[in-house]
Amino acid sequence: MARVSDMSKNIATDLSLIFSAPFVGLYVAIRTWLYLGGDYLTLIVMVLSLAIFPLIIPTAWALRHGIEWDYPEKNQRFKPFLLVILNYFFSTLFFSIHYPDYPFFLSLAYLMNGVIAIMLNFWTKVSLHTIGTVGPALTLYYLGLNIDAIVLFIIAFIIMYSRYVLGRHNLMQLTLGFISAITTTTLSWMLYHYLTSFAT
C-alpha cells in the first residue's frame, strides 16, 4: 500500500468515528421512525438498542481495559461485542411482542449481523465498520427508503477505504464484511417475513 499522509489518516480516523455503527444506528432508528411511524416507546427502544448501548458498552470496556476505541486487535472484541449482541437479542424479543413490524426487522437484522460478525471474528478481523454501514443501508432499501440507502451505500465504500487507509483491515476483511452484511441482512428480511406471516 502506498504511503499515506498524516492528513489523510486524520480524515480517515474522523470518518471512521462519525460513521461507526452506533451513529449509523441512531440515524436508522430516527429515520425509519419518522418515515414508517410508531409510538414513542418504539423510538426510545430503537435508539437505546441500535445506538446508545452499542456506543456505551464498547467504549466503557475500551476505557476500562486501556484499548483503542475501535479495537485494533480481533481478540479484544469478543466480550464487549457479545454484550452488544445480547442487547440486540432483547430488543428483537421486545419488538416481536410490542411491535412486530419494521422495528422487529431492524432489531433482527442487527442481531443476525452481530452473530455472524462475532463468528467470523474467530477466523479473521472482519470489518465491523463495513457491516455496520452496509447492513443498515440494505435494511433502509428493504423498508422503502431508497435514497437514504444509496447515500449510505456510498458512505459505506468511503468508510471501507478509510479503514484500509488506516491499516485496520485488508481487502479480504473488508470484502468479507460487505458480503456478510448483504447476505445476512437479506436472510434477516426473509426470516422476518416468514415469522410475521404467522401473525396474519
Helices and strands as residue ranges (DSSP letters): H 6-18, H 21-36, H 40-47, I 48-52, H 53-65, G 74-76, H 78-98, H 102-120, H 128-142, H 146-165, H 171-196, G 197-199
